[in-house]
Amino acid sequence: MNAIATPVMGFITCTEPLQAKGNGHDYPILVRIEFERQSDDSVQLISRGGHTGTLITNARRVNISSHDWDNRPYDPLDSLVLNRWAFSKAGWVLRDAE
């Protein structure tokens, strides 16, 4: 019997906390981006505080299609590649990119 794998919903992973500006914050704050699988197979990017993990007020949640998620930039030797992509998609500017 051939079964089609159903994606598991919920937490996938998160970025390292990094200093960033954006989403109504004119000064750098410590932010991490969580990736959560949704029921439609998209992935939602959620901005959380880098120290406490609490949701950041007024930060937008972004849904990424499964196609875009599967084709995201990736370098197994450089985690900043994924971080830069995620922060940019979620409306943040990394402090080192200022």
Summary of the structure (lengths in Angstrom):
residues: 98
radius of gyration: 14.3
end to end distance: 54.1
largest distance: 55.9
contacts: 241
relative contact order: 0.23
helix: 18%
strand: 38%
